[in-house]
Structures are given as structure tokens and as C-alpha cells.
């Protein structure tokens, strides 16, 4: 935007916004409101677009998701009309970040691909590398590790060829951590160790305090994976020492979430809650319910693991309420996306590219990459329509939750790669069950799976469940570290009933989870089946 064509008063407002960006947010918001008012009075798209963009950017730095979304969307149409493609590309990139944080990977991909297409068409490499970095994070999020590497390496090439760019060390750090996490999941240990050394030498001395803590989190995860607990604990100590700083939560959430998962897996509960409490406070300020929900799943797993049944129940109810809120929030996102798409009159070719990649991502987003089963996203979609049909026709349904007995001991002793093989083994048994059109199987997360039985009596459901456990036991998949048997076994909790109005999948899932909890509390390698009555108990 060329401010030299404007009056002295308008120039002063714009310069005020530039000078106070990232320093005095209230002042920036005040000036943006004034500039937008002038722009609308003059029907000046440049002023309106710049005001909305700068306001959205400020709300992003303030972790204010709701106001960010409306402001950044408002800048797109005026910026397109005046062909300010750099701003349009950056806005799409930031909207992609927000969509991913809100739990909608397909929308995020949509924004990122639009941004990259604009960058390529109008030769904007200084913006394109950032979008590739965010695409790398997206693919890491859905466990597409090679695609994560492909996009991150594009960013890495740009960063190392521009050593004097602003924030070069910080950007290099982000690229290294993304690459290392992908290599770690691809079992390329030598590459991970090489990147870790580069992080120490090339980046760590030049980072701010909070950026260093992110690296410490990664090093703790790395040395835990390498089976080096003493080294890991030194990094955990450094994380604890450095978590008192202000942090841009949307930029670092995934790094801290991965770290918390690691702490939970090794039962370092004091360290877990020290970081959890801090992250929880920041996350609630963003009003992004998906981030709150992700964090809450960790707390629920903790309560379940430590047999704190009352806290577990309370947290489960809160999880349900957050899920309901997110459904309403996602509907708003869909409406906003429709409005945005309708404004892209000049980008039809881009939309064709987006549609193809979106279809590919949609298929992947419904499938667990490790087992090939449906994942939690597809499970939610499937159960919504199934329960509606069952309530209408008054036909019985059963929901089973199962997990692998003493899976932590399996993972710790045989290694993560063997652990993946164990999960794949259970997944194959469930895939065989899924050949029955009235049985739906999904991976719920970790070593947990869900089975939906449609139209079976309580007795027949129990027989099907027993048949599954027999097939697993008969396979005699070695597990010398189990306290239930010397082979891999499962524990199963089932809820059976004819759902009534007001009883959705959550009611059945929660009841099945309680049945599984009872199995775990009393013994393992067992089945419990309960019934949901008309009151949902």
C-alpha cells in the first residue's frame, strides 16, 4: 500500500499502527478503528483492508481467536480488489494457522494452498516459505511424516539461503524441530541426532528464553525416545526452570502438548501438572475450544491412570460440553468459509487445486495411518447418523471400548516400533470384524479402539466381543511383560441399549468407558457389559 498518496492525517495513523505493532496493542486497535472508519467513508479498499488486516494481526498476537477470525476475513475482499496479493497470502496463511488450532485440518489446508498458489502466481517467495512450514506442521499433526518433511525442507532451503533475514535463527529452529519430529517417527535416528546437534550449535545460543524452552521440550522427548532417562531428566529440569515467561500460545501449543504427552507416559506427574497449569491458563485466554479439549484429554487420561474416579467423571462431563460447543463453532467456521469462497471470483484455478488436495486430505483425515481403521473423526461422523437412525427405528446399538492390557510395559520393553506392530496386530483383527456390515471399528487413540454393533441383541453382542478376544488370544502374540498373561490380551467395556431421544453416542461411549474402567480396577483380560436404560443410566 502506497501511503504517500494520502493526506498527512491518514499517513500519521498508518505510521502509528506500524510503530506500535506488537508493542501497544490497544493503541493499534484504536488506530485501526479510526482508519477503517475513514476508509469506509471514502469507499477506499486500501484503507479498509489495511485496517482490518492490522487489527487481525494484533488479535492474533493477543491470542484472541474470535476477534482475529472476523477481522482477518474482513480484509480479504478489499485487498483482492486492489490486488495487494502479499496481504492476501499472509491473511490466508494466518487463517490456516487458526483453523488448524480450531481442529479443522481441511479448512487449514484450504487456506494454506490458496496462500501458496497466490505466492507462486505473483512471485512472493518471502511469504511462501512460511506457508510451507505451516503445511509441514499440519502434516505432522495428522501423522503424514514424509509430507511434513517435503514441505519443511522447502522452508529450510529458503531459510539457510537467507542468513540475514529477520528472525532467521528462530525460523531455523522451527524447521529443525519439525524435521526431527518427522524423522523420529520414521525411525531415522541418525538424522534426528544430527539435527539435535545443529540445534545446539546453530540456534540455541541465539534464542529468546521462551524459544529455548521449546527446544528443551524437544530434547526431553528425544532423549526419552532414545532410552536415556538421565539426560531426559536434565532437560525436564530446564523446562521447569524456564516456563515462567510469556508465550504466544498458538505458536508453541503443539510443542508443549507433545512434551506433556511424554511426561504423562513416563508418569512424571508433578512435572506434568507444572507445565499443564501454565498451558491451560494461556489456552483458555484464546477461547479456542479445540485446544482446551486437547489439553483436557491429557487430564482425563491422568485421572483414569491414577484411579481418581470422581475427578475423571467431572472432567468427562466438561469434555462433553466442550465437544458440543465445538460443534456450534465449526458451523460458524463453515459459514465464514462459504462467504470467503464466494468472494474469490478471480481464483477459480486455485480452487480446483484446493479441491483435489482437500479430497485427499479428507480421506486421510478419516483414516488412522497406523492401522488403516477409521479414526476418531470418522467415528464421530458415523455415530451421529447411526444414533439418529437407531432412535427413529428403536433398534439396539452397542458401543465397545477396548484397550491392550499393560501396553505401556510392552512399549517400554519391546520399543515403540514393536509397539506400533502390536497396535497394527489388534487393528487387523478389528479390520476382520469390520467385514460384517453391522460392525464398525475405529482406533480411538493410543492403544484404545471402539467397536459399534448395530442391531445385535445383548447376548449376541457379548458373543461377538468374546469371539474377538478369542482370536487375539489364539494368535499368541508374545507379551512377556504383561501381568495378565505372557501374550497380548485386551480388556473390553461394552454399553448396550436402545437409544432414546436425548441419548447420543456420548452417553454410550461414557458408559462403555466406565465398564472398561471397572474391568481395569478389578482385573484385566476381561469383559464387562452394561445397559443404558431410558433415563440414560
C-alpha positions in Angstrom: 0.0 0.0 0.0 1.4 3.4 -1.0 0.7 5.8 1.8 2.3 8.7 0.0 -0.9 9.3 -1.9 -2.8 10.1 1.3 -3.2 13.2 3.4 -0.9 13.9 6.4 -3.6 12.8 8.9 -4.0 9.4 7.3 -0.3 8.9 6.9 0.1 9.7 10.6 -2.5 6.9 11.5 -0.8 4.3 9.3 2.7 5.2 10.7 1.2 5.0 14.3 0.0 1.4 13.5 3.3 0.4 12.1 5.3 1.9 15.0 3.2 0.3 17.7 2.6 -3.1 16.1 3.5 -5.8 18.6 4.2 -3.2 21.3 1.0 -1.4 22.2 -2.0 -3.5 21.1 -4.7 -1.2 22.5 -3.2 1.7 20.6 -3.0 -0.3 17.4 -6.7 -1.4 17.7 -7.7 2.2 18.3 -5.9 3.5 15.2 -7.3 0.6 13.1 -10.8 1.5 14.1 -10.2 5.1 13.1 -8.5 4.1 9.8 -11.4 1.7 8.9 -14.0 4.4 9.5 -12.2 6.8 7.2 -11.8 4.1 4.6 -15.4 3.2 4.6 -16.5 6.9 4.4 -14.2 7.3 1.4 -15.0 3.8 -0.1 -11.2 3.2 -0.1 -10.5 -0.5 -0.2 -6.8 0.0 0.6 -7.5 1.8 3.9 -10.3 -0.7 4.9 -8.2 -3.7 4.0 -5.1 -2.5 5.8 -7.1 -1.6 9.0 -8.8 -5.0 9.1 -5.5 -6.8 8.4 -3.6 -4.9 11.1 -6.4 -5.5 13.6 -6.5 -9.2 12.9 -2.7 -9.4 13.3 -2.9 -7.7 16.6 -5.7 -10.0 17.9 -3.5 -13.0 16.8 -0.6 -11.7 19.0 -3.1 -11.3 21.8 -4.3 -14.9 21.4 -7.8 -13.6 20.8 -9.1 -16.2 18.3 -12.7 -14.9 17.9 -11.8 -11.3 17.0 -8.8 -12.4 14.9 -11.0 -14.6 12.7 -13.6 -11.9 11.9 -11.0 -9.2 11.4 -8.8 -11.2 9.1 -11.6 -12.5 7.0 -12.8 -8.9 6.6 -9.5 -7.8 5.0 -9.6 -10.4 2.1 -12.2 -8.9 -0.3 -10.8 -5.3 -0.2 -7.2 -6.5 -0.5 -8.1 -8.7 -3.5 -9.9 -5.8 -5.3 -6.8 -3.6 -5.1 -4.6 -6.6 -5.9 -2.5 -6.5 -2.7 -1.6 -10.1 -3.1 1.1 -10.1 -0.4 -1.5 -9.2 2.3 -4.0 -11.7 0.8 -1.4 -14.5 1.0 -0.4 -13.7 4.6 -4.0 -13.4 5.7 -4.8 -16.9 4.2 -1.7 -18.3 5.9 -2.7 -16.9 9.3 -6.3 -18.1 8.8 -4.8 -21.6 8.1 -2.9 -21.5 11.4 -6.1 -20.6 13.3 -8.2 -23.2 11.5 -5.7 -25.9 12.5 -5.7 -24.7 16.1 -9.5 -24.9 16.0 -9.3 -28.6 15.0 -10.2 -28.3 11.3 -7.3 -29.6 9.1 -9.3 -29.5 5.8 -10.0 -25.8 6.3 -6.4 -25.1 7.2 -5.2 -26.9 4.1 -7.7 -24.8 2.0 -6.2 -21.6 3.3 -2.6 -22.8 3.0 -2.9 -23.9 -0.6 -4.6 -20.7 -1.6 -1.8 -18.8 0.0 0.9 -20.9 -1.8 -0.9 -20.6 -5.1 -1.0 -16.8 -4.8 2.7 -16.7 -3.8 3.6 -18.7 -6.8 1.5 -16.8 -9.2 2.7 -13.4 -8.0 6.3 -14.4 -7.1 6.3 -14.0 -3.3 9.0 -16.4 -2.1 9.5 -14.4 1.1 5.9 -15.4 2.2 5.7 -18.8 0.5 8.4 -20.4 2.7 6.3 -19.6 5.8 3.3 -21.3 4.4 5.3 -24.5 3.6 6.5 -24.5 7.2 2.9 -24.4 8.4 1.9 -27.1 6.0 4.7 -29.2 7.4 3.2 -28.7 10.9 -0.2 -29.7 9.6 1.0 -33.0 8.0 3.0 -33.8 11.2 -0.3 -33.3 13.1 -2.1 -35.9 11.0 1.0 -38.3 11.0 1.9 -37.8 7.4 5.6 -37.7 8.2 7.1 -37.8 4.7 4.8 -34.9 3.6 5.8 -33.0 6.7 9.4 -33.4 5.6 8.7 -32.4 2.0 7.2 -29.1 2.9 9.5 -28.3 5.8 12.6 -28.9 3.5 11.2 -26.2 1.2 11.2 -23.8 4.1 14.6 -24.9 5.3 16.2 -24.3 1.9 14.8 -20.7 1.9 15.9 -20.0 5.5 19.6 -21.2 5.1 19.9 -19.2 1.8 18.8 -16.0 3.6 21.1 -15.8 6.7 20.3 -12.1 7.2 16.5 -12.3 7.2 14.7 -11.2 10.3 14.2 -14.0 12.8 16.5 -16.4 10.9 17.6 -18.3 14.0 14.0 -18.7 15.3 12.7 -19.9 11.9 15.7 -22.3 11.5 14.8 -23.7 15.0 11.2 -24.3 14.0 12.3 -26.1 10.8 14.8 -28.3 12.6 12.3 -29.4 15.2 9.7 -30.2 12.6 12.2 -32.2 10.6 13.5 -34.0 13.7 10.0 -35.0 14.9 9.2 -36.4 11.4 12.5 -38.3 11.2 11.9 -39.6 14.8 8.6 -41.2 13.7 10.2 -42.5 10.5 12.8 -44.3 12.7 15.7 -42.4 11.2 17.6 -42.0 14.4 20.9 -40.8 12.9 19.2 -37.9 11.2 17.5 -36.9 14.4 20.7 -36.9 16.3 22.4 -34.8 13.6 19.6 -32.2 13.7 19.8 -32.1 17.5 23.5 -31.3 17.3 22.7 -28.5 14.8 20.1 -27.1 17.1 22.6 -26.9 20.0 25.3 -25.2 17.9 23.5 -23.1 15.3 20.3 -22.0 17.2 20.2 -22.4 20.9 22.7 -19.6 21.9 20.7 -17.0 19.9 17.2 -17.8 21.0 14.9 -15.9 23.5 14.0 -17.5 26.8 10.7 -19.0 25.7 12.2 -20.2 22.4 14.8 -22.0 24.3 12.2 -23.8 26.4 10.6 -25.1 23.3 13.9 -26.6 22.3 14.3 -28.1 25.8 10.9 -29.8 25.5 12.0 -31.4 22.2 15.3 -32.6 23.7 13.5 -34.2 26.6 11.2 -36.0 24.1 14.2 -37.0 22.0 16.3 -38.5 24.9 13.2 -40.3 26.2 12.8 -41.9 22.8 16.5 -42.8 22.8 16.1 -44.5 26.2 18.3 -42.0 28.0 16.4 -41.1 31.2 19.2 -39.3 33.0 19.8 -36.9 30.0 16.0 -36.6 29.6 15.5 -35.5 33.2 18.2 -32.8 32.8 16.1 -31.2 30.0 12.9 -31.6 32.1 14.6 -29.6 34.8 15.5 -26.8 32.3 11.9 -26.8 31.1 10.6 -26.3 34.7 13.1 -23.5 35.2 12.0 -21.7 32.1 8.2 -21.9 32.0 7.5 -18.5 33.7 7.8 -16.5 30.6 5.0 -15.0 28.4 4.4 -17.2 25.4 2.5 -16.9 22.0 0.4 -20.0 22.8 -0.8 -20.6 19.3 2.8 -20.8 18.0 4.1 -23.2 20.7 1.0 -25.3 21.7 1.9 -28.4 19.8 5.5 -28.4 21.2 4.2 -28.2 24.8 1.4 -30.7 24.1 3.9 -33.3 22.8 6.1 -32.7 25.9 3.1 -33.2 28.2 2.2 -36.5 26.5 5.7 -37.7 27.1 5.6 -36.7 30.8 2.3 -38.5 31.2 3.6 -41.6 29.5 6.6 -41.8 32.0 4.4 -40.9 35.0 6.2 -37.7 35.9 3.0 -36.2 37.3 4.5 -33.3 39.3 6.4 -32.0 36.2 3.3 -32.7 34.1 1.0 -30.5 36.2 3.5 -27.7 36.5 3.5 -27.2 32.7 -0.1 -28.3 32.3 -1.4 -25.5 34.6 0.6 -22.8 32.7 -0.6 -24.1 29.3 -4.2 -24.4 30.5 -4.2 -20.7 31.6 -2.9 -19.5 28.3 -5.2 -21.7 26.3 -8.3 -20.5 28.0 -7.5 -17.0 27.1 -7.5 -17.8 23.4 -11.2 -19.1 23.6 -10.2 -21.9 21.2 -12.2 -24.8 22.5 -10.2 -27.4 20.4 -7.0 -26.5 22.3 -8.9 -26.7 25.6 -10.3 -30.1 24.6 -6.9 -31.5 23.6 -5.5 -30.5 26.9 -8.4 -31.9 28.8 -7.9 -35.3 27.2 -4.5 -35.4 28.9 -6.0 -34.7 32.3 -8.7 -37.3 31.8 -6.0 -39.9 30.9 -4.2 -38.9 34.1 -7.3 -39.3 36.3 -8.0 -42.6 34.7 -4.5 -43.9 35.1 -4.4 -42.9 38.8 -7.9 -44.2 39.5 -9.3 -40.8 40.6 -12.8 -41.7 39.6 -14.7 -38.6 40.8 -12.2 -36.2 39.0 -12.4 -38.5 36.0 -16.2 -38.2 35.9 -16.2 -34.4 36.3 -13.6 -33.9 33.5 -15.5 -36.3 31.2 -18.6 -34.1 31.6 -16.6 -31.0 30.8 -15.1 -32.8 27.7 -18.7 -33.4 26.5 -19.6 -29.8 27.0 -16.6 -28.6 25.0 -17.5 -31.1 22.3 -20.9 -29.5 22.0 -19.5 -26.0 21.9 -17.1 -27.0 19.1 -19.9 -28.3 17.0 -21.6 -24.9 17.1 -18.2 -23.2 16.5 -17.5 -25.4 13.4 -20.8 -24.4 11.9 -19.8 -20.8 12.2 -16.5 -21.7 10.5 -18.3 -23.3 7.7 -20.5 -20.2 7.1 -17.4 -18.0 7.1 -15.6 -20.3 4.6 -18.6 -20.1 2.3 -18.6 -16.3 2.4 -14.8 -16.3 1.8 -15.1 -18.7 -1.2 -17.8 -16.7 -2.8 -15.5 -13.6 -2.8 -12.8 -15.4 -4.7 -14.0 -14.6 -8.2 -10.6 -14.4 -9.8 -9.1 -17.6 -8.2 -11.1 -20.4 -9.8 -8.0 -22.3 -10.9 -6.7 -22.2 -7.3 -9.9 -23.6 -6.1 -9.5 -26.6 -8.4 -6.1 -27.3 -6.9 -7.5 -26.9 -3.4 -10.5 -29.2 -4.1 -8.1 -32.1 -5.2 -5.8 -31.7 -2.2 -8.8 -31.3 0.1 -10.3 -34.5 -1.1 -7.0 -36.3 -0.5 -6.8 -34.8 3.0 -10.4 -35.6 3.8 -9.8 -39.3 3.1 -6.6 -39.3 5.2 -8.2 -37.3 8.0 -10.8 -40.1 8.4 -8.2 -42.9 8.5 -5.8 -43.9 11.2 -2.4 -44.1 9.4 -1.0 -46.8 11.6 -3.9 -49.4 11.4 -5.9 -48.3 8.4 -9.0 -48.3 10.6 -11.3 -45.3 10.8 -10.1 -42.7 13.3 -11.9 -40.6 15.9 -13.0 -38.0 13.3 -14.7 -40.7 11.2 -16.1 -42.3 14.3 -17.9 -39.1 15.4 -19.3 -38.7 11.9 -20.5 -42.3 11.7 -22.1 -42.4 15.2 -24.1 -39.2 14.6 -26.1 -40.6 11.7 -26.3 -44.1 13.2 -27.8 -42.9 16.5 -30.3 -40.8 14.7 -31.4 -43.8 12.7 -31.5 -46.1 15.8 -33.6 -43.6 17.8 -36.0 -43.3 15.0 -36.4 -47.0 14.4 -35.8 -48.1 18.0 -33.2 -50.6 17.1 -30.5 -51.7 19.6 -26.9 -50.5 19.4 -23.8 -51.4 21.4 -20.6 -49.5 21.9 -17.4 -51.2 23.0 -14.2 -49.6 24.1 -11.2 -51.9 24.4 -7.5 -51.4 25.1 -4.4 -53.5 25.2 -3.5 -54.9 28.6 -0.2 -53.5 30.0 0.6 -51.7 26.7 2.9 -49.3 28.4 5.0 -52.2 29.7 5.0 -53.6 26.1 6.2 -50.3 24.6 8.8 -49.7 27.3 10.4 -53.1 27.0 10.0 -54.0 23.3 10.3 -50.4 21.9 8.0 -48.0 20.1 8.4 -49.7 16.7 7.3 -53.0 18.2 4.5 -51.2 20.0 3.3 -50.0 16.6 3.3 -53.6 15.4 1.3 -54.6 18.3 -1.3 -52.0 17.6 -1.3 -53.0 13.9 -2.0 -56.6 15.0 -5.1 -55.5 17.0 -6.1 -53.3 14.1 -6.0 -56.3 11.7 -8.3 -58.3 14.0 -10.7 -55.4 14.0 -10.5 -55.0 10.3 -11.6 -58.6 10.0 -14.6 -57.8 12.2 -15.4 -54.8 10.0 -16.3 -57.1 7.2 -19.6 -57.5 8.9 -21.7 -54.6 7.6 -23.3 -54.1 11.0 -19.9 -53.8 12.8 -17.9 -50.6 12.7 -14.4 -50.4 14.1 -12.2 -47.4 14.8 -8.9 -46.5 16.6 -9.9 -44.2 19.4 -6.3 -43.1 20.3 -3.2 -44.7 21.7 -3.9 -48.4 22.4 -7.7 -47.8 22.6 -10.2 -48.9 20.0 -14.0 -48.5 19.6 -16.5 -51.0 18.1 -20.1 -50.2 17.2 -22.5 -53.1 16.9 -25.7 -52.3 15.1 -28.9 -54.3 15.6 -27.4 -57.1 17.8 -29.1 -58.4 20.9 -27.2 -58.0 24.2 -26.3 -61.7 24.1 -25.1 -61.7 20.5 -23.0 -58.6 21.2 -21.3 -60.3 24.0 -20.6 -63.4 21.8 -19.1 -61.2 19.1 -16.9 -59.5 21.7 -15.8 -62.9 23.1 -15.0 -64.0 19.6 -12.7 -61.1 19.1 -10.8 -61.8 22.3 -10.5 -65.4 21.4 -9.0 -64.6 18.0 -6.4 -62.3 19.8 -5.6 -64.9 22.4 -5.3 -67.7 19.8 -2.8 -65.7 17.9 -0.5 -65.9 20.9 1.2 -62.5 20.2 4.1 -62.5 22.7 4.0 -60.1 25.7 6.3 -61.4 28.4 5.9 -58.2 30.4 2.2 -58.4 30.9 0.8 -59.2 34.3 -2.3 -60.7 32.8 -0.7 -63.4 30.6 2.5 -64.0 28.6 0.7 -62.9 25.4 -1.1 -59.8 24.2 -4.6 -59.6 25.7 -7.3 -57.0 25.8 -9.8 -55.6 28.2 -13.3 -54.7 27.0 -16.1 -52.4 28.3 -19.5 -52.5 26.4 -22.6 -50.5 26.7 -25.8 -52.0 25.0 -29.2 -50.5 24.7 -31.9 -49.0 22.5 -31.1 -45.2 22.5 -33.9 -42.8 23.4 -34.3 -39.2 22.4 -31.5 -37.2 24.0 -29.2 -40.1 24.2 -26.3 -39.7 21.7 -23.1 -41.5 21.2 -21.5 -39.7 24.2 -23.9 -41.5 26.6 -23.0 -44.9 25.2 -19.3 -44.1 25.0 -19.2 -42.8 28.5 -21.0 -45.9 29.9 -18.7 -48.2 27.9 -15.7 -46.3 29.3 -17.0 -46.8 32.8 -17.4 -50.5 32.2 -13.8 -50.6 30.9 -12.7 -48.7 34.0 -14.3 -51.3 36.2 -12.5 -54.1 34.3 -9.2 -52.3 34.8 -9.9 -51.8 38.5 -11.0 -55.4 39.2 -8.8 -57.3 36.8 -7.5 -57.3 33.3 -8.1 -59.6 30.3 -11.9 -59.4 30.9 -15.2 -58.1 29.6 -18.0 -56.1 31.2 -21.3 -55.2 29.5 -23.7 -52.7 30.8 -27.1 -51.4 29.7 -28.3 -47.8 29.1 -31.9 -47.5 30.2 -34.5 -44.9 29.2 -33.0 -42.4 31.7 -29.5 -43.0 30.2 -28.0 -44.6 33.3 
